[in-house]
């Protein structure tokens, strides 16, 4: 008879949540590479098939158009500046790799989850301080902050599960780390 709340089930659940989190982290990072193309497509969509969205949120459409113009000008005049977004993407990928340690041995590497939680919290002051300095509209900073709020939720859940796994009775069979 298997215990659905036992260490093996807990480990499986931890790993599923980690995979989802890592996939989201990789996707959000990977989108920083083709920034010029993405902004062209988004701006084009807001004047085309997604024009009802632009009609409903004209400030959004204006902002996307302004950002597209700025990124295109930067790409044309100083493409090396966009190298910063390449580093942003790379950082997301490197952080995602760090979560492999948690996947292998959650109890030993819970610190990586806690590091991720600290990073999620850090998004909020970054957006509130740097957003106004860079002329970012407040509503866009709110969108940026939402990544921290949304990101911390699965990490909190994973941390709780890891703490439960750590506290599992010694008599329970220990789960071997993944290869």
N, C-alpha and C positions, 0 to 999 in steps of 0.2 A: 504494500500500500504506500503510495507516494504522498508526501506532504506538500500541498500546493504553496505553503508559506515557508517551506524549509529553505536551507541554504542554497540548494541547487536552483530552485525556482526563483529565489531572490537574485542570484547571480545572473540568471537568464534575463530577468527583468532589467537589471542594471545594464547589462550589455545591449539590450534593445534600445533603451533610452539613450545610451551613449552613442550608438550608431546613428540614431535620429539627430542628436545634437551635432555630431561631427559632420554629417551630410549637410545640415543647414549652415554650419560654420564654413565648410568648403565652398558651398554654393555662394554664400554671401561674399567670400573672399574672391572667388573666381570672377565675379561680376565686376571687380575693379580693374581687370586687365583690359577688356574691350570697351572702355568708358566712352570713347568718342562714338563708336558704332552704336552702342546702347542708347546714348542720348539722341542721336539722329533718329533712331527707330522710335523712341518714345515721343519725341517732338512730332514726328511724322504721324504717329498713331493719334496724337491729340488733335491734329488738324484733319485727320481722316476718319477711320473707322471708330475711333474712341472720342470723337468730337462731342458726344453727349456728356462725357466726363468733363471735358474742357468747358462746355457751356455751364455745367453745374458748379465747377470749381475754376473760375477764370484765373484766380491768383496762382493756382497750381500750373496751369498751362503757360502763363506768362513767366513763371519762375523756371520751368523746364526749358523754355525757349531761350531765356537769358543764360542759363547754365550751359546749354548746348552751344550758344554763340561763344561764350567765354572759353569753353573747353576746346572748341574748334580753333579759335584764335591762338590759344596756348599751344595746341598741337602744330599749328602752322608756323608760329613765330618762335616758340621755345619748347619744343617737344620734350626736352630733358626734364621739364617741370613735372610732366606726367609720369616720370620715373617714380615719383613719390607714391602714385597709386599702385604701381607695380609692387613696391615694397609693402604697401598696405595689403595687397592680395597675398603676397608671400607670407606676411605675418599671420594671416588667417590660416594658411596651410600649415605653417609650423606649429601653431597652437593646436590645430586639429591633430597633428601627429602626436603631440604630448598626451592626448587622451588615450592613445594605445596602451600606455602604461596602466591606466585605470581599467581598461578593458581586460588586460592580462591579470592584474592583481588589484582589485578595487580597494581592499582594506589598506594595503601598503601604500597605495598611490592616491588616497583620498585627497591629499594636498593639492593635486592637479585640479580636482573639482573645486576645491576652495579657492584656488588661484583664479579659476574661471569665474567664480562668483564675485570675487573682488574686482575683476576686470569688468564684469557687467555693471556693478555699482559705480565704477569709475567712469563709465560712459556718461552718466548724468552730469557731474560737474564739468566734464570736458565739453559737453554740448552747451551747457549753460554759460560757460566762460568763453570758449573759443567761438561759438556760434555768433554772438554779437560782435566780437572783435573782427570776424571775417565777413560780417554783413549778411549772415544767414537769417532768413525769416524765422521767427519764433516757432511757427507751426512746423517748420522743417526740423528744427532742433527737437521738437516733441517727437517727431517720427524717429529721429536718431536715438533719442532716449528710450523709445519703445523697444529697440533691439536689446538694450540692457535689461529692461523689465521682463520681456518675453524670454530672453536667454537665461535669466537666473531661475526661472520657474522649473524647467526640467533639471537644472543642476541642484536645486534645493531638494527635489524629489530623489535624485540619484544619491545625494549625500545622506539623506535619511535612510535610504535602503542600505547603503554601505555601512552605516552605523548599526543598523539591525543585523546585518551579516556579521559584523565584528562581534556583536554581543550574542551571537548564536551559541547555544550550549556547547561546551567542549565535547560532550558525548556525541553530538551530531557529526556525521561524516563531513570532513572539511573538503571543500571544493578545490581541486587542483587548478592552478593558473592556466590560462590558454597558452598554447605554444606560440 
